Structure formats: C-alpha cells, structure tokens
C-alpha cells in the first residue's frame, strides 16, 4: 500500500482524517432535531448547531484540499 492516494500528493492520513470528519458531520446532521430553545442542554442536537458544525467541517476539508492543490 502506498502512502498517497493514486495521482495525488494527499497523504492517506489526511484522506482518512477528512473522511472521518465528514462522517461525523453527516452524523450530526442526521441526528439534528427541533429543540426547546429554553433548554440549553440540547443545543448540540439542534438544526443550527448541525448547520454550523457541518459548515466548519466542509471549510476544513476544503482548506486541506486547497493546500495540496496549490502546491503544484
């Protein structure tokens, strides 16, 4: 097994990290629900939290990929 994905310079550990991050973001979105805004204990289950979490994940993955694309 090589240390890089075929035809890229992105190391496998980075690919795996991005996949794990995206899987976690999908899970957060999948489990989001309407919550009582008066109960701060459920904020991590809310749609706004899921939106922010997934956006942050996508920005991180994009930044990582751009780093490797811009190396050329």
N, CA, C and O atoms as a MOPAC input file, in Angstrom:
PM7 MOZYME 1SCF
protein

 N      0.83900 1    -1.19000 1     0.00000 1
 C      0.00000 1     0.00000 1     0.00000 1
 C      0.88400 1     1.25300 1     0.00000 1
 O      1.86200 1     1.34000 1     0.74200 1
 N      0.52500 1     2.19700 1    -0.82900 1
 C      1.30900 1     3.42400 1    -0.91500 1
 C      0.88400 1     4.40900 1     0.16600 1
 O     -0.16400 1     4.24900 1     0.79300 1
 N      1.70500 1     5.42000 1     0.37200 1
 C      1.39700 1     6.44200 1     1.36200 1
 C      0.52100 1     7.56000 1     0.80100 1
 O      0.10500 1     8.45100 1     1.54100 1
 N      0.24200 1     7.51900 1    -0.48500 1
 C     -0.53500 1     8.56500 1    -1.12800 1
 C     -1.64500 1     7.96200 1    -1.96700 1
 O     -1.50900 1     6.86500 1    -2.50900 1
 N     -2.73900 1     8.69200 1    -2.06800 1
 C     -3.81600 1     8.28900 1    -2.95400 1
 C     -3.28800 1     8.40000 1    -4.38400 1
 O     -2.54200 1     9.32900 1    -4.69300 1
 N     -3.65700 1     7.48800 1    -5.23600 1
 C     -3.17700 1     7.46600 1    -6.61400 1
 C     -3.38200 1     8.82200 1    -7.28800 1
 O     -4.46300 1     9.40600 1    -7.21100 1
 N     -2.35000 1     9.30600 1    -7.93800 1
 C     -2.37000 1    10.55400 1    -8.71000 1
 C     -2.57500 1    11.81000 1    -7.86900 1
 O     -2.95500 1    12.84800 1    -8.41000 1
 N     -2.33900 1    11.74300 1    -6.59000 1
 C     -2.39600 1    12.94300 1    -5.75300 1
 C     -1.19500 1    12.95400 1    -4.82900 1
 O     -0.47000 1    11.96500 1    -4.71600 1
 N     -0.99700 1    14.06000 1    -4.18200 1
 C      0.05200 1    14.14900 1    -3.17600 1
 C     -0.57000 1    14.26400 1    -1.78700 1
 O      0.09600 1    14.67500 1    -0.83700 1
 N     -1.83800 1    13.90400 1    -1.67100 1
 C     -2.51400 1    13.95800 1    -0.38300 1
 C     -2.21400 1    12.65100 1     0.36400 1
 O     -2.58700 1    11.57400 1    -0.10000 1
 N     -1.54800 1    12.74300 1     1.50700 1
 C     -1.22000 1    11.52500 1     2.25600 1
 C     -2.48600 1    10.80300 1     2.74300 1
 O     -3.52200 1    11.42300 1     2.98500 1
 N     -2.37000 1     9.48600 1     2.87700 1
 C     -3.51100 1     8.68000 1     3.32500 1
 C     -4.05700 1     9.15100 1     4.66800 1
 O     -5.27000 1     9.14400 1     4.88000 1
 N     -3.16900 1     9.56400 1     5.58400 1
 C     -3.65600 1    10.00000 1     6.89100 1
 C     -4.56000 1    11.23000 1     6.75800 1
 O     -5.51000 1    11.38700 1     7.52500 1
 N     -4.26900 1    12.09300 1     5.79600 1
 C     -5.11700 1    13.26900 1     5.56600 1
 C     -6.45400 1    12.85100 1     4.96400 1
 O     -7.50200 1    13.36600 1     5.35400 1
 N     -6.41700 1    11.92400 1     4.02000 1
 C     -7.65700 1    11.42000 1     3.41900 1
 C     -8.52500 1    10.80100 1     4.49900 1
 O     -9.72500 1    11.06500 1     4.56200 1
 N     -7.92100 1     9.97700 1     5.35200 1
 C     -8.67700 1     9.33100 1     6.42700 1
 C     -9.24400 1    10.35000 1     7.40900 1
 O    -10.37400 1    10.20100 1     7.87500 1
 N     -8.46800 1    11.38400 1     7.72700 1
 C     -8.93500 1    12.42500 1     8.64400 1
 C    -10.13000 1    13.16500 1     8.05200 1
 O    -11.10700 1    13.44300 1     8.74700 1
 N    -10.03900 1    13.48400 1     6.75400 1
 C    -11.14100 1    14.19000 1     6.10500 1
 C    -12.39100 1    13.31500 1     6.03400 1
 O    -13.50100 1    13.80100 1     6.25400 1
 N    -12.21900 1    12.03800 1     5.73200 1
 C    -13.35700 1    11.11900 1     5.68300 1
 C    -14.02200 1    11.03500 1     7.05600 1
 O    -15.24700 1    11.10700 1     7.15700 1
 N    -13.22400 1    10.88400 1     8.10700 1
 C    -13.76900 1    10.78900 1     9.46500 1
 C    -14.52400 1    12.06900 1     9.82800 1
 O    -15.61100 1    12.01000 1    10.40400 1
 N    -13.95800 1    13.20200 1     9.49500 1
 C    -14.59200 1    14.48100 1     9.78300 1
 C    -15.92500 1    14.62100 1     9.05200 1
 O    -16.91400 1    15.06900 1     9.63300 1
 N    -15.94700 1    14.23900 1     7.78200 1
 C    -17.18400 1    14.30800 1     7.00400 1
 C    -18.23000 1    13.32400 1     7.52600 1
 O    -19.41800 1    13.64500 1     7.56200 1
 N    -17.79900 1    12.13700 1     7.92800 1
 C    -18.73300 1    11.15900 1     8.50100 1
 C    -19.36000 1    11.68900 1     9.79000 1
 O    -20.55600 1    11.51500 1    10.02500 1
 N    -18.54200 1    12.33500 1    10.61900 1
 C    -19.05700 1    12.91100 1    11.86000 1
 C    -20.05500 1    14.02800 1    11.56900 1
 O    -21.08600 1    14.12900 1    12.23400 1
 N    -19.75400 1    14.86700 1    10.57700 1
 C    -20.66400 1    15.94700 1    10.21400 1
 C    -21.98600 1    15.39100 1     9.68800 1
 O    -23.05000 1    15.92100 1    10.00600 1
 N    -21.92500 1    14.34100 1     8.89500 1
 C    -23.14600 1    13.70400 1     8.39100 1
 C    -23.96400 1    13.16900 1     9.55000 1
 O    -25.18700 1    13.30600 1     9.57000 1
 N    -23.29200 1    12.55900 1    10.51800 1
 C    -23.98200 1    12.02000 1    11.68900 1
 C    -24.66400 1    13.13100 1    12.49600 1
 O    -25.80500 1    12.97600 1    12.93100 1
 N    -23.96300 1    14.24400 1    12.69100 1
 C    -24.55300 1    15.37400 1    13.41800 1
 C    -25.79100 1    15.87800 1    12.68200 1
 O    -26.81400 1    16.14800 1    13.31200 1
 N    -25.71400 1    16.00700 1    11.36500 1
 C    -26.86300 1    16.47000 1    10.57500 1
 C    -28.01100 1    15.46100 1    10.62700 1
 O    -29.17400 1    15.83800 1    10.77100 1
 N    -27.67800 1    14.19800 1    10.51000 1
 C    -28.70000 1    13.15100 1    10.50700 1
 C    -29.46200 1    13.12100 1    11.83100 1
 O    -30.65900 1    12.83400 1    11.84500 1
 N    -28.78600 1    13.41300 1    12.93900 1
 C    -29.40000 1    13.34100 1    14.25900 1
 C    -29.95000 1    14.67500 1    14.76300 1
 O    -30.43300 1    14.75000 1    15.89300 1
 N    -29.88600 1    15.72000 1    13.95100 1
 C    -30.41100 1    17.02200 1    14.36200 1
 C    -31.92900 1    16.97500 1    14.47100 1
 O    -32.60300 1    16.24200 1    13.74800 1
 N    -32.44500 1    17.77800 1    15.39700 1
 C    -33.89400 1    17.83000 1    15.59600 1
 C    -34.29200 1    19.19100 1    16.14800 1
 O    -33.45500 1    19.97400 1    16.59800 1
 N    -35.58000 1    19.44700 1    16.10200 1
 C    -36.10300 1    20.66200 1    16.70700 1
 C    -35.98200 1    20.52500 1    18.22200 1
 O    -36.27400 1    19.47200 1    18.78900 1
 N    -35.55100 1    21.59200 1    18.85800 1
 C    -35.38900 1    21.55600 1    20.30800 1
 C    -36.10300 1    22.72700 1    20.94600 1
 O    -36.47700 1    23.68800 1    20.27500 1
 N    -36.28700 1    22.63500 1    22.24000 1
 C    -36.85500 1    23.73000 1    23.02300 1
 C    -35.74300 1    24.75200 1    23.25200 1
 O    -34.77200 1    24.44400 1    23.94300 1
 N    -35.85500 1    25.95600 1    22.69400 1
 C    -34.78000 1    26.93900 1    22.83700 1
 C    -34.54200 1    27.35800 1    24.29000 1
 O    -33.49500 1    27.92300 1    24.60400 1
 N    -35.49600 1    27.08900 1    25.16900 1
 C    -35.32600 1    27.44000 1    26.57600 1
 C    -34.46200 1    26.42200 1    27.31500 1
 O    -34.05600 1    26.66900 1    28.45100 1
 N    -34.17700 1    25.28100 1    26.68600 1
 C    -33.36900 1    24.23800 1    27.31700 1
 C    -31.98700 1    24.20400 1    26.68500 1
 O    -31.81400 1    23.61300 1    25.61900 1
 N    -31.00300 1    24.82600 1    27.32000 1
 C    -29.65700 1    24.89200 1    26.72900 1
 C    -28.92900 1    23.54800 1    26.71300 1
 O    -27.87100 1    23.43100 1    26.09500 1
 N    -29.47300 1    22.54000 1    27.37800 1
 C    -28.81600 1    21.23600 1    27.41900 1
 C    -28.90300 1    20.48800 1    26.09700 1
 O    -28.15600 1    19.53400 1    25.88200 1
 N    -29.79300 1    20.89900 1    25.21700 1
 C    -29.99300 1    20.19300 1    23.95000 1
 C    -29.43100 1    20.93700 1    22.74400 1
 O    -29.69700 1    20.55000 1    21.60600 1
 N    -28.67400 1    21.97800 1    22.97000 1
 C    -28.21200 1    22.81000 1    21.85100 1
 C    -27.39700 1    22.00400 1    20.83700 1
 O    -27.44500 1    22.30000 1    19.64300 1
 N    -26.65000 1    20.99500 1    21.28700 1
 C    -25.83900 1    20.19500 1    20.36500 1
 C    -26.68300 1    19.30200 1    19.45400 1
 O    -26.15900 1    18.70400 1    18.51500 1
 N    -27.96500 1    19.21200 1    19.72200 1
 C    -28.87200 1    18.41800 1    18.88900 1
 C    -29.67100 1    19.27300 1    17.91000 1
 O    -30.46400 1    18.75000 1    17.12800 1
 N    -29.46200 1    20.58100 1    17.95400 1
 C    -30.30100 1    21.49500 1    17.17600 1
 C    -29.87100 1    21.59700 1    15.71800 1
 O    -28.73200 1    21.29600 1    15.36100 1
 N    -30.81000 1    22.02800 1    14.89200 1
 C    -30.50100 1    22.25100 1    13.46900 1
 C    -29.43800 1    23.34100 1    13.28500 1
 O    -28.53500 1    23.16600 1    12.46700 1
 N    -29.51500 1    24.46900 1    14.02400 1
 C    -28.46400 1    25.47700 1    13.85900 1
 C    -27.07300 1    24.95000 1    14.21900 1
 O    -26.09400 1    25.28700 1    13.55400 1
 N    -26.98100 1    24.13000 1    15.25900 1
 C    -25.69300 1    23.53800 1    15.62100 1
 C    -25.19100 1    22.64200 1    14.49300 1
 O    -24.02300 1    22.71000 1    14.11100 1
 N    -26.08100 1    21.80400 1    13.96500 1
 C    -25.70500 1    20.89400 1    12.87700 1
 C    -25.23700 1    21.67200 1    11.65400 1
 O    -24.28800 1    21.27100 1    10.98100 1
 N    -25.90200 1    22.77500 1    11.37300 1
 C    -25.50800 1    23.61100 1    10.23300 1
 C    -24.11100 1    24.17000 1    10.43300 1
 O    -23.27000 1    24.08900 1     9.53800 1
 N    -23.86300 1    24.73500 1    11.60100 1
 C    -22.54500 1    25.30300 1    11.88400 1
 C    -21.45500 1    24.25600 1    11.92000 1
 O    -20.35600 1    24.48200 1    11.41400 1
 N    -21.74800 1    23.11500 1    12.51400 1
 C    -20.77700 1    22.02800 1    12.61400 1
 C    -20.39700 1    21.51500 1    11.23200 1
 O    -19.21900 1    21.33900 1    10.92300 1
 N    -21.41000 1    21.27700 1    10.40600 1
 C    -21.11700 1    20.74200 1     9.07400 1
 C    -20.40600 1    21.78200 1     8.20700 1
 O    -19.53200 1    21.43100 1     7.41500 1
 N    -20.76700 1    23.04300 1     8.35000 1
 C    -20.08200 1    24.09400 1     7.58800 1
 C    -18.61000 1    24.15900 1     7.97800 1
 O    -17.74000 1    24.25700 1     7.11200 1
 N    -18.33100 1    24.10600 1     9.27000 1
 C    -16.95300 1    24.13400 1     9.74200 1
 C    -16.17000 1    22.94400 1     9.21000 1
 O    -15.01100 1    23.08200 1     8.81700 1
 N    -16.79800 1    21.78400 1     9.19800 1
 C    -16.15900 1    20.57900 1     8.66900 1
 C    -15.83300 1    20.75400 1     7.19000 1
 O    -14.71800 1    20.46600 1     6.75500 1
 N    -16.79600 1    21.22000 1     6.43100 1
 C    -16.57200 1    21.39000 1     4.99200 1
 C    -15.48300 1    22.41800 1     4.72100 1
 O    -14.67700 1    22.23300 1     3.80800 1
 N    -15.44200 1    23.50400 1     5.50000 1
 C    -14.40400 1    24.51100 1     5.32200 1
 C    -13.02300 1    23.92400 1     5.61400 1
 O    -12.05500 1    24.22600 1     4.91600 1
 N    -12.93700 1    23.08900 1     6.64300 1
 C    -11.67000 1    22.45800 1     6.99200 1
 C    -11.19300 1    21.51200 1     5.89200 1
 O    -10.01800 1    21.52100 1     5.52500 1
 N    -12.10100 1    20.70500 1     5.37200 1
 C    -11.75200 1    19.78200 1     4.28900 1
 C    -11.32600 1    20.57200 1     3.04600 1
 O    -10.33800 1    20.22800 1     2.39700 1
 N    -12.06400 1    21.61400 1     2.72200 1
 C    -11.72300 1    22.44900 1     1.57200 1
 C    -10.34400 1    23.07300 1     1.73300 1
 O     -9.54400 1    23.06900 1     0.79800 1
 N    -10.07000 1    23.60300 1     2.90800 1
 C     -8.76800 1    24.22800 1     3.15700 1
 C     -7.63700 1    23.21000 1     3.00600 1
 O     -6.59200 1    23.51600 1     2.43200 1
 N     -7.84800 1    22.01500 1     3.51900 1
 C     -6.83400 1    20.97000 1     3.39200 1
 C     -6.59700 1    20.61500 1     1.93100 1
 O     -5.45300 1    20.52500 1     1.48700 1
 N     -7.67600 1    20.41400 1     1.18700 1
 C     -7.53900 1    20.06100 1    -0.23000 1
 C     -6.88700 1    21.18200 1    -1.02700 1
 O     -6.05200 1    20.92000 1    -1.89400 1
 N     -7.25500 1    22.41900 1    -0.74700 1
 C     -6.64500 1    23.55200 1    -1.45200 1
 C     -5.15800 1    23.63900 1    -1.18000 1
 O     -4.38700 1    24.03900 1    -2.05200 1
 N     -4.74800 1    23.26900 1     0.02200 1
 C     -3.31900 1    23.27400 1     0.35200 1
 C     -2.55000 1    22.36700 1    -0.58700 1
 O     -1.48000 1    22.73200 1    -1.07500 1
 N     -3.08800 1    21.19600 1    -0.83900 1
 C     -2.38900 1    20.24300 1    -1.71600 1
 C     -2.51700 1    20.62200 1    -3.19400 1
 O     -1.59000 1    20.39200 1    -3.97000 1
 N     -3.63200 1    21.18900 1    -3.58300 1
 C     -3.80500 1    21.61700 1    -4.97700 1
 C     -2.87900 1    22.78800 1    -5.27800 1
 O     -2.31200 1    22.85600 1    -6.36900 1
 N     -2.71900 1    23.69700 1    -4.34600 1
 C     -1.89500 1    24.87900 1    -4.55100 1
 C     -0.40700 1    24.60600 1    -4.45700 1
 O      0.39600 1    25.50100 1    -4.72100 1
 N     -0.01400 1    23.38200 1    -4.08300 1
 C      1.39400 1    23.02900 1    -4.03700 1
 C      1.99800 1    22.88400 1    -5.42800 1
 O      3.21300 1    22.98200 1    -5.60000 1
 N      1.15000 1    22.65200 1    -6.40900 1
 C      1.65000 1    22.42400 1    -7.77600 1
 C      2.18100 1    23.66500 1    -8.42200 1
 O      2.63300 1    23.62100 1    -9.56600 1

